[in-house]
Amino acid sequence: MSLATEPSGASRSAFATAARWLAGQLLLISGIALAFSAGLVLVFDQRLGPTLVYCFAISFSCTVFITMARIGAARWVHRHAPSAAGRSNWPGWPLMLACLLVGTLLGYSLGNEIGNWATGYSNPARLDNNLRQAISMMLISLLPGLALTFYFFGRGRLDAAEARAQTAQRLAAEAQLRLLESQLEPHMLFNTLANLRVLISIDPPRAQAMLDQLIAFLRATLSASRSGPHPLREEFTRIGDYLALMQVRMGPRLRPVLLLPAELAEQPMPPLLLQPLVENAIKHGLEPAVDGGELRVSASIDAGQLLLEVFNTGAGLDANAAADGSQFGLRQVRERLAAQYGPSASLQIGPAPGNGTLVSIRLPLA
């Protein structure tokens, strides 16, 4: 029996990222080596093949030493400056220049030896053998390091700016979601109080029972609605509390059915997402119907997504009905889905088979 396991998606992603970074480094170093080789051939009338070998070996060695020195210096700086711990591997310009000089000296020496081994030549790397030639080669070797430093410094600043922009966008989306959620709470409360006002004039005992149920419902709901995403079971619990509140007013005309499979109970979802859909189903579907009807709220998995449905067998939802805010809840749900999930989520509303209305929400599975 083989015990070999497939690499995880995170491991494959990290490996692919490292491979792309290495390929980019090699391509950049090769371009620099080719450019400097062409310059040396034109200026000093040297042979292209050996010159290219030396330039590539020295450029690669300098890059390795400079990168190692930069990362080591950056970690030393961040260890002694906790506020900078979240920054990239950048030690600051003073230390970076020191890393350039040291890395270039070591890289030039090692690269020269590699070039000697690869070409069979015996080009001196020490300064005392040929001072002018060695200093010239050192300066030439320093130029690729400077070019790479400026390139990655500018790229790091762009990455940091992009990260800040993404953070600002995420915070703005979260603020928008909080605003939408806070708008839904008084909307639900106003609708319930309007129902309570009607009931007070026609049936005071039932109105008192409804008020008691409303107090209990608000105690359980308001704190949960401000806690961010919660499990689907809590959303169904809040819907059950609300339907119990509505049954005080409607009696047997409201026949609720809640269907939540056990395997979906812990799926996270935004709070109060189903609340306005249930309110609309009661207000525009069941209340206008003389005999009321069934209100079914269900959750399932369809095509790899979480499918939430609110179905009622009443009069249906007229898209042009009631200019008193009947479309407020649907609009808020659509805006919340767009702000949190983008095109990955959707809301659809239409007539159900037979009689009634079906509202469907699709969300990505956690």
Secondary structure, 3 states (H helix, E strand, C coil): CCCCCCCCHHHHHHHHHHHHHHHHHHHHHHHHHHHHHHHHHHHHCCCHHHHHHHHHHHHHHHHHHHHHHHHHHHHHHHHCCHHHCCCCCCCCHHHHHHHHHHHHHHHHHHHHHHHHHHHCCCCCCCCCCCHHHHHHHHHHHHHHHHHHHHHHHHHHHHHHHHHHHHHHHHHHHHHHHHHHHHHHHHHHHHHHHHHHHHHHHHCHHHHHHHHHHHHHHHHHHHHHHCCCCEEHHHHHHHHHHHHHHHHHHHHHHEEEEEECCHHHCCCEECCCCCHHHHHHHHHHHHCCCCCCEEEEEEEEEECCEEEEEEEECCCCCCCCCCCCCCCHHHHHHHHHHHHHHHHHCEEEEEECCCCCEEEEEEEECC
